Amino acid sequence: MLLDTEIRQAALLMLRRHGTSAAVRAGFRAGVLMEAGNPGASEIWVRIIHAINRIRAEAREAYSALPVESLSDQLPETDSQVA
């Protein structure tokens, strides 16, 4: 059985190679392996899918944690008059 760190590394590699389609591609691979009669390998790919989803959720949380007030302070002033 693979370690969680190895699963996470595989998930990161899938994200680097395939971007937003990483989980879909991993799911396709899991399905192919299951149909081929290899449920153990398929289970590993399902774990990779979960890791991909966790990594993406962590990235969304980090992005959404940015304070909105500090961003609005950096925006240029707008002129209320239309040219």
N, C-alpha and C positions, 0 to 999 in steps of 0.2 A: 504494500500500500504506500502511496506517495505521501510525503509530509505536506502539511499545509503551506509551508514556505515554497515548496516545489510547485504546488498547485497555483499559488499566487504568481510565481514567476512565469508559469505557462500562460496565465490570464493576462499578465502585463505584455507578454510577447504577442499574444493574439490581438490585444488592443493596439499595439504599435503597428502590427502588420495590416490589420483589417479595420481599424477605427470603429465606427458605430455599428458595423456589421459583424463584429467579433463574436457576439453571443449567438447570432444566427448561424454563422459558419461552424461554431463549436457544436451547436445543436444538430446541425446536419451531420457532422462527424459522429456524434453520439448515436444518431439514428442509424447510420450506415453500419456502425459496429454492432449495434443491437440486432439488426437484421442479419448480419453475418454470423450471429451466434456467439458474440463475445460480450456478454453483459458486464464483465469486470472492467474492460476497457471503456465501455460505454459509461459506466458509473464514474470513471475518472473524468470524462469529458463533461458530465453533468456537474461534477464538483468545480470544474473550470468555469462553466457557465455561471454558477453561483458566485464564484470569485470575481468574474468580470462584472457582474451586476453590483457586487459590494464595492468594487473599486470605483465604478461609475457613480454610485450613490455617495461615496466619500467625497468625490470630486464635486458633485452638486452641492453637498452640504458645505464644503469649504467655500465654494463660490457664493452661495446664498448667505453665508455668515458675514460677508462684507457689509460694513455699515453704510446705509444709504445716505445718511447725513454727510459723511465725509466725501462721498462722491459728488453730491450736489454742491458742496462748497468749492469744488474744483471746476465746475462748469462756468463758462464765461457769462457775463451779464447779458441779458437780452434787452433789446430796445423795444419799448411798447409801441412805437410808431412804425407803421408799415411804409416802406419806401415806395 
